[in-house]
Amino acid sequence: MSEEQEDSKSDETTPKVIDSEDKEIAEQKPPNDRILYLNLVDENDDLNQ
């Protein structure tokens, strides 16, 4: 039992799957688009004021 628990812990600490998902998300939403979106929101806020 102890060996299985250690294996499960090692699997949880390895972020291989998370890294691949983060890369896919980053490719889908590049940081430049986020900056442009934030700029548009800021402009809209200025117009509303």
Summary of the structure (lengths in Angstrom):
residues: 49
radius of gyration: 20.4
end to end distance: 63.4
largest distance: 63.4
contacts: 82
relative contact order: 0.07
helix: 88%
strand: 0%
